[in-house]
Amino acid sequence: MSQIRITQVKSGIGRPERQKRTLQALGLRHPHAVAVHLSNPQILGMVAKVAHLVKVEAI
C-alpha cells in the first residue's frame, strides 16, 4: 500500500466536535502538524471529512 502525508493547515477551533476528534484520530494536534498513514479506505474517509482543514500528499 502507498503512504500519504497529511498536514493540518487550519485550526480545529470552532469546528464541530466530530471534526476535532477526526483530527485527533489522524494524529494532528495543531496547525502545521504532519502525520504519515497508509492509504486505506478508513484513513481516506477520515481525510475526506476534514478535507477543508488538511493538505494531503502522496509519498
TIRO-2110 file (N, C-alpha, C; in Angstrom, 1 decimal):
// TIRO-2110
0.8, -1.2, 0.0, N, 1, A
0.0, 0.0, 0.0, CA, 1, A
0.9, 1.2, 0.0, C, 1, A
0.4, 2.3, -0.6, N, 2, A
1.1, 3.5, -0.6, CA, 2, A
0.8, 4.3, 0.7, C, 2, A
1.7, 5.3, 0.9, N, 3, A
1.5, 6.1, 2.1, CA, 3, A
1.1, 7.5, 1.7, C, 3, A
0.5, 8.2, 2.6, N, 4, A
0.1, 9.6, 2.4, CA, 4, A
0.6, 10.5, 3.5, C, 4, A
1.0, 11.7, 3.2, N, 5, A
1.4, 12.6, 4.3, CA, 5, A
0.3, 13.6, 4.4, C, 5, A
-0.2, 13.8, 5.7, N, 6, A
-1.4, 14.6, 5.9, CA, 6, A
-0.9, 15.8, 6.8, C, 6, A
-1.1, 17.0, 6.3, N, 7, A
-0.6, 18.2, 7.0, CA, 7, A
-1.8, 19.0, 7.4, C, 7, A
-2.0, 19.4, 8.7, N, 8, A
-3.1, 20.2, 9.1, CA, 8, A
-2.7, 21.7, 8.7, C, 8, A
-3.6, 22.3, 8.0, N, 9, A
-3.4, 23.7, 7.5, CA, 9, A
-4.3, 24.7, 8.2, C, 9, A
-5.4, 24.3, 8.8, N, 10, A
-6.3, 25.1, 9.5, CA, 10, A
-6.6, 24.6, 10.9, C, 10, A
-6.9, 25.4, 11.8, N, 11, A
-7.2, 25.0, 13.2, CA, 11, A
-8.5, 24.3, 13.3, C, 11, A
-8.6, 23.5, 14.4, N, 12, A
-9.9, 22.8, 14.7, CA, 12, A
-10.8, 23.6, 15.6, C, 12, A
-10.3, 24.8, 16.1, N, 13, A
-11.1, 25.6, 17.0, CA, 13, A
-12.3, 26.1, 16.2, C, 13, A
-13.4, 26.0, 16.9, N, 14, A
-14.7, 26.5, 16.3, CA, 14, A
-15.3, 25.5, 15.4, C, 14, A
-14.7, 24.3, 15.3, N, 15, A
-15.3, 23.3, 14.4, CA, 15, A
-16.2, 22.3, 15.2, C, 15, A
-17.0, 21.6, 14.5, N, 16, A
-17.8, 20.6, 15.3, CA, 16, A
-17.0, 19.6, 16.0, C, 16, A
-17.4, 19.0, 17.1, N, 17, A
-16.7, 18.1, 17.9, CA, 17, A
-16.2, 16.9, 17.1, C, 17, A
-17.1, 16.5, 16.2, N, 18, A
-16.8, 15.3, 15.3, CA, 18, A
-15.5, 15.6, 14.5, C, 18, A
-15.4, 16.8, 13.9, N, 19, A
-14.2, 17.1, 13.1, CA, 19, A
-13.0, 17.2, 14.0, C, 19, A
-13.1, 17.7, 15.2, N, 20, A
-12.0, 17.8, 16.1, CA, 20, A
-11.5, 16.4, 16.5, C, 20, A
-12.4, 15.5, 16.7, N, 21, A
-12.0, 14.1, 17.1, CA, 21, A
-11.4, 13.4, 15.9, C, 21, A
-11.8, 13.7, 14.7, N, 22, A
-11.2, 13.1, 13.5, CA, 22, A
-9.8, 13.6, 13.3, C, 22, A
-9.5, 14.9, 13.6, N, 23, A
-8.2, 15.4, 13.5, CA, 23, A
-7.3, 14.7, 14.5, C, 23, A
-7.8, 14.5, 15.7, N, 24, A
-7.0, 13.8, 16.8, CA, 24, A
-6.8, 12.4, 16.4, C, 24, A
-7.7, 11.7, 15.8, N, 25, A
-7.6, 10.3, 15.4, CA, 25, A
-6.5, 10.2, 14.3, C, 25, A
-6.4, 11.2, 13.5, N, 26, A
-5.4, 11.2, 12.4, CA, 26, A
-4.0, 11.6, 13.0, C, 26, A
-3.9, 12.0, 14.3, N, 27, A
-2.7, 12.3, 14.9, CA, 27, A
-2.3, 13.8, 14.7, C, 27, A
-3.2, 14.6, 14.4, N, 28, A
-3.0, 16.0, 14.2, CA, 28, A
-3.4, 16.8, 15.4, C, 28, A
-2.5, 17.5, 16.0, N, 29, A
-2.9, 18.2, 17.3, CA, 29, A
-2.9, 19.7, 17.1, C, 29, A
-2.2, 20.3, 16.1, N, 30, A
-2.2, 21.7, 15.9, CA, 30, A
-1.9, 22.0, 14.5, C, 30, A
-2.2, 23.2, 14.0, N, 31, A
-1.8, 23.6, 12.6, CA, 31, A
-0.4, 23.3, 12.3, C, 31, A
-0.1, 22.9, 11.1, N, 32, A
1.2, 22.6, 10.6, CA, 32, A
1.8, 21.2, 11.1, C, 32, A
0.9, 20.5, 11.9, N, 33, A
1.3, 19.2, 12.3, CA, 33, A
1.3, 18.2, 11.1, C, 33, A
2.2, 17.2, 11.1, N, 34, A
2.2, 16.3, 10.0, CA, 34, A
2.1, 14.9, 10.5, C, 34, A
1.3, 14.1, 9.8, N, 35, A
1.2, 12.7, 10.1, CA, 35, A
1.3, 11.9, 8.8, C, 35, A
1.9, 10.7, 8.9, N, 36, A
2.0, 9.8, 7.8, CA, 36, A
1.2, 8.5, 8.1, C, 36, A
0.3, 8.2, 7.1, N, 37, A
-0.5, 7.0, 7.2, CA, 37, A
-0.5, 6.2, 6.0, C, 37, A
-0.9, 4.9, 6.1, N, 38, A
-1.1, 4.1, 4.9, CA, 38, A
-2.4, 4.6, 4.2, C, 38, A
-2.4, 4.5, 2.9, N, 39, A
-3.6, 5.0, 2.2, CA, 39, A
-4.6, 3.8, 2.1, C, 39, A
-5.5, 3.7, 3.1, N, 40, A
-6.5, 2.7, 3.1, CA, 40, A
-7.9, 3.4, 3.2, C, 40, A
-9.0, 2.7, 2.9, N, 41, A
-10.3, 3.3, 2.9, CA, 41, A
-10.7, 4.0, 4.2, C, 41, A
-10.2, 3.5, 5.3, N, 42, A
-10.6, 4.1, 6.6, CA, 42, A
-9.9, 5.5, 6.7, C, 42, A
-8.7, 5.6, 6.4, N, 43, A
-7.9, 6.8, 6.5, CA, 43, A
-8.4, 7.8, 5.5, C, 43, A
-8.7, 7.4, 4.3, N, 44, A
-9.1, 8.3, 3.2, CA, 44, A
-10.5, 8.8, 3.5, C, 44, A
-11.4, 8.0, 4.2, N, 45, A
-12.7, 8.5, 4.6, CA, 45, A
-12.6, 9.6, 5.7, C, 45, A
-11.6, 9.4, 6.6, N, 46, A
-11.4, 10.4, 7.6, CA, 46, A
-10.9, 11.7, 7.0, C, 46, A
-10.0, 11.6, 6.1, N, 47, A
-9.4, 12.7, 5.4, CA, 47, A
-10.5, 13.5, 4.6, C, 47, A
-11.4, 12.8, 4.0, N, 48, A
-12.5, 13.4, 3.3, CA, 48, A
-13.4, 14.2, 4.2, C, 48, A
-13.6, 13.8, 5.4, N, 49, A
-14.4, 14.5, 6.4, CA, 49, A
-13.8, 15.9, 6.8, C, 49, A
-12.5, 15.9, 6.8, N, 50, A
-11.8, 17.2, 7.2, CA, 50, A
-10.9, 17.7, 6.1, C, 50, A
-11.3, 17.5, 4.9, N, 51, A
-10.5, 17.9, 3.7, CA, 51, A
-10.3, 19.4, 3.7, C, 51, A
-11.2, 20.2, 4.3, N, 52, A
-11.1, 21.6, 4.3, CA, 52, A
-10.0, 22.1, 5.3, C, 52, A
-9.6, 21.2, 6.2, N, 53, A
-8.6, 21.6, 7.2, CA, 53, A
-7.2, 21.0, 7.0, C, 53, A
-7.1, 20.1, 6.0, N, 54, A
-5.8, 19.4, 5.8, CA, 54, A
-5.4, 19.5, 4.4, C, 54, A
-4.1, 19.2, 4.2, N, 55, A
-3.5, 19.0, 2.8, CA, 55, A
-2.9, 17.6, 2.8, C, 55, A
-3.1, 16.9, 1.7, N, 56, A
-2.7, 15.5, 1.5, CA, 56, A
-1.8, 15.4, 0.4, C, 56, A
-0.6, 14.7, 0.6, N, 57, A
0.4, 14.5, -0.4, CA, 57, A
0.7, 13.0, -0.5, C, 57, A
0.8, 12.4, -1.6, N, 58, A
1.3, 11.0, -1.8, CA, 58, A
2.8, 11.0, -1.5, C, 58, A
3.2, 9.9, -0.9, N, 59, A
4.7, 9.7, -0.6, CA, 59, A
5.2, 8.7, -1.6, C, 59, A
END
